[in-house]
Amino acid sequence: MTQFVRPASHRPPRRGLMFVLSSPSGAGKTTLSRRLLAEDGDITLSVSATTRPPRTGETDGVDYYFVTPDRFATMVAEDELLEWATVFGNRYGTPRGPVEDALHAGRDVLFDIDWQGTQQLQQTDAASDLVRVFILPPDLAELERRLQGRATDHPDVIAGRMARARDEISHWGEYDYILVNDDADLCLAELRAILKAERLRRKRQLGLADFVRGMLGE
Ligand code: 5GP
């Protein structure tokens, strides 16, 4: 019988999870995900590739990998993307390599992707690693106000985003958790709670049987 050697943390090693955040544009998802990433060293952002041009303040390789339509088409053809979708006429996709590396290392990955991408991840072998969170705005008037506050976009773009917000919201039923972001601090606390509970799921705690056997001296 082999004695199970407990890791330094006294916890059995964990399987990484895929933490998906979706919301209509303007529901505060980007701010929430940035805050979560800043305070939690065990979760990393999946940086998407996109054909949309950078907004002011966005950095290539940090916010997105900004690529040409040709480069994006090559990524699709060579199966470099875990999922991809067209949003507002631009293409967005999740590079496969960094996600697989992080999960194998037992780290969690945060995805800021839309419902189309979430559906595709649900259809992959990694579906059991998926935790899907949908963030709703308190109401549509508040959403529009927030979108107008984002001065980087043209009014036509804002109108288009409002139309698309309704479409995005209609997919709320495809998610595991639904948050209403009427208070950013509260919403962040709820996100933390979901992440914590999901990390403790039995299926994600690898070596648990050996850990308990070792504890019981069996
Ligand atoms: P934005 O242009 O405002 O940064 O993003 C527009 C929408 O595209 C957001 O709903 C965002 O979640 C989604 N998005 C960003 N990256 C990806 C991706 O890699 N895949 C998918 N399916 N959607 C993405």
Residues whose N, C-alpha, C, O or C-beta is under 5 A from the ligand:
A	BS01	5GP	S23 S48 A49 W84 A85 V87 Y92 G93 T94 D112 I113 D114 Q116 G117
